[in-house]
Amino acid sequence: METKITSATREVIIGGDRPTVLIGERINPSGKKKLGEALKEDNLDIVRQEAKAQTEAGADILDVNVNIFGIDEPDLLPKAVKAVMESSELPLCIDSANPEALEAAIKVYKGKPLVNSVTGEEHSLAKILPVIKKHGTAVVGLVQDDNGIPKTPEARLAVAKKIVERAEKLGIPREDIIIDCLCLAVGAETTSGTTALGTIRLIKQELGVNMTLAVSNISFGMPDRDLLNNAFVAACIAAGITCVIVDVKKIRPAVQAADVLMNHDKHARRYMESYRQRQQEQTQK
């Protein structure tokens, strides 16, 4: 099962036998006051800076999200997509639940983007999936429905099946569907990690689709968050996750180490390349 995401000059392939794909999460105003204020002023300088920084840090795909109260998302999202394309050659994940904003952003994008996201909620399936079919993009499906986020892996699998079935009924190929297995803060919900891991294993077994996760959600509110994130991402890769939404600079070494141990990085090529790069950066300091 391979999902292909492209920019004008790059292609990224997400698949179970390949190295884990890193989706850079930094272009998102949630919890970022400076970025939020800049977006409200129609200032995209920070967006460009983050695009360049994440590209240099080793991201494979860049997530672009401008959703913040008080902005015109259908107007701003395509502007942000253009700004990122000017700053990086990487493929993009266009992140919005607003169908009008998605339409506007997809129209200016050069390539085949990943769209984040649709859910198992009826209004989301009805509004977002036709946009995906119309433009031939790939899509992230979140395992939540009209009752919220299920508490068990089995219930999350049921939502994933619903999303896949509805998408395939519209003619969206299964390889263009990536399921977000979702994780909550382990500090608030002690079984969050095991529930997410169980969901990954079930979906891999039952549906065979590619899967993603916003890894840092697991550590929210806890001390030494990077330690928890690094441990969790390795467990997710072992369970079958194929792409992760992360702060690339902080988590890339842990992902690459896990890929070596799971034989996703043949002959440790990416691991060794990254090691040499870090050694060179240390020497230059």
N, C-alpha and C positions, 0 to 999 in steps of 0.2 A: 504494500500500500504506500504509494508515493504521492505527496502533494507538492506541486511545483508553483513557486511564487517568483515573479519576475519584476525587474525594473527595465529601463530602456537598455541597459548594458549588462545586467547581472541576472543569474538564475540561482535560486536556492531550492534544494530538494529536501523535503522533510520525509523521513522514513525510518522504520524500525532498525534497519541494519546500518544506518548512517550515524555520523556524529550528531549529538543533540544540537538542535538549532537554537540560537540565542536571539530572542526578541527583546530589544532594548526598550525599557519601560519609562525612560526619563522624560519624554515629551508628553507630560500629563500634569495638569494643574492641581490635581488632588494632593493636598498637603504641601504644595510648593507656592508659598505666598508671592514671591517675586515673579514667578512665571504667570500666576493668575492675574496679578496687577498689570503685567505687560500685555497679556492677551486682551484685557478689557480696554486697553489703550490702542489696540490694533498694532502693537509692537511685536515683531516676530524675531528680534535679535537673539533672544534666549533660545528660541526654537532652533535657529540656525547653529548656535553654539553647541547645544546639546546634540544635534545631529552629527556635527563634526566630531565631538568628543566621544560619542558612543561608537561611531565608525572606527575611530582610532583605537578604541578599547577592545575591538574585536567582535562587535555585534554582527549578526547575519541579516537581521530584519529590524527595522525601526518602527515602533508603535507611535502613532500620531493621534493624540487626543487633546481637544481644546474645550471640552465640555465644562463650563463653569457658569454659575448664575450671572445673568446680566449681559451675556453676549449673544450675538446672532450666529448660531452655529452653522447654518447653511451658507452663510456668507464667509465666516472665518475659516472653517475647516479646509475648503479648497485652497485658500491663501496659504495656510500652514503646510499643506501637502506640497504646493509649489515651492515654498521656502526650503523645505527639507530636500526636495529633489535637486534644488540648486546647490545644496551643501553636501550631499552624499549621493553615491551611485547605488546604495543598497535598496533592495525592495522594501515596500512599506506595508505595514498593517494599519489600515484606516479604522480608527476606533471611535465608534459612535452608535447609539441606539436610535438616532434620528434618521429616518429614511430619506428625507429631503437633503440633509447634510451629506449623507452617504452618496446619494446620486450626484450631487454637485462635486464632491471630492473625487469620485471614481472617474467622472468625465474629464478631469484635468490630469489624471494620473497616466503616466506612460509605462504600460506593462500590465501584468496581472497581479493585483494586490490581494492581500488577505484582509477580510473584513471582520472586525471584532465589535459587535457580535449579535447573534440571535439567541433567544432562550426558548424554553419549552412553553412559555406563556402564549396563549392564543393570539393576543394582539401582536406580539413580536413575530411569531411565525407568519401571520397574515401580511404584515407590512414589510418585513426584512427579506424573507426568502424570495419574493418576486424580483427584488432588486438584484440579488445574487444571481438568479437565473438570467435576468435580462443582460447583465454585463459580463457573465462568465467568470466571476471572481471565485476565490475560495472563501470559506466562512468558518468562524469559530462559533460553536454552539455551547452555551452554558447550561449545566445540568441543574437548572431551576425552572419551576413552572408556576402556575397560578397559585399554588399552595406554599411557595417559597423554596428554600433550599432543603432538599430531603436530608434526613439525618443518617440514612444507611446507604452503603454501597449499592444494594439491590434496588433501592428506590431511585438512586441517581442513574443507575443503568437504564431503568425504565424511561426516564426523561430523555436520556441519550438516544434510546431506540426511537422514541417519538420524533425527535428532531431529525434523525437520519431517514426515517420512513417518510416524513412530510417533505423533506428536501428531495429525496429520490423520486417521489411521486410527481414533483414539478420538473424532473429531468436534471437535477443537480447531481453529478456523479459522486459516489461515496468518497473517492479519493480527494475531493475538494471540500470535505467536511472534517474539521478538527474539533474534537470535543474538549472543552475546558472542564476538568473534573472538580474544580473548586476546592479551596481550603479556607477555613476560618482560623482565627487566632487561637493557637493552642493554649494560651494563657486564660482564655475565656471558656473554651470548649476543649477539654483534655483529650477527647477522642478525635479531634480534627485531623491530626496527622494520619492515624490508622484508617480513618474513614476515607480520606483522599487516596491513600495507597490501595485500599481494598477496591475502590472505584476504578482506579487505573487498571488493576489486574483483571477485573470483571469485563471492562469495556474492551480491553485488548483481546480477551478470550472470546467474547460474544460478538463483537462488531468488527474488530480488526482495524479500526480507523486510527489515524494519528491523534495524539492528545497533547494538551498543553495545561499549564498551571501558572498562576501568578505566585511564585514561590515565597516572596517576602511577606505575604499575608499571614503565613504561619507564625511569624515571630512578633507580630504587632503587640506592643505593650510589654514586651519582655526585655531584660538586659542582654547585652552581647548578642544582638540580633544576627550579626553576620555568622556567628558560630552555628546558631540554629538553622539559618538558611542554607549554609553549606552542607550540613548533615542531612537536611531534608531533601535537598536537590539530588544528592547521591542516591538516597532511598527511592526517590521518584523515578530516576533513570533506571535503577535496577528493576522497578516494578513495570516499566514499559512506556514511560512518558517519552515523547519524541521531540518536543520543543518547549521551551520555558520562557516566561515573561519575567525579566529580571533586570537588576542594575548590573550590567555586564561587567563593569570594572571590578566590582566586588566579588562576583561569583564565578567568573569564567574559569579560573584555575581548578576549582572544585568540580565543575562540570566536565572539564577536559580530563581530569584524573579519573572520574567515574566512567567516562567513555572508554578510557584505556582498559580499565578493569572489566568492563562489560563487552569488550572486543568490538566496540563501535568505531573506534579510531584505529584502523588497520596499521600495524607496525608503529603505533604511537606517533604518527607523523605530525598531527596537529599539536599534540602534547609537547613534542620536542621543539617544534617551531615556536610555540608560545614560551617555552622555557628559555630558549635562546634570546627571544625578544626581551623578556624580563631581565635576563642577565645583562644585556646590552644597555637597557635603561638604567640599571643600577650602576653600571660602570660610568655612565655619562653624568650621574649626579655628583 
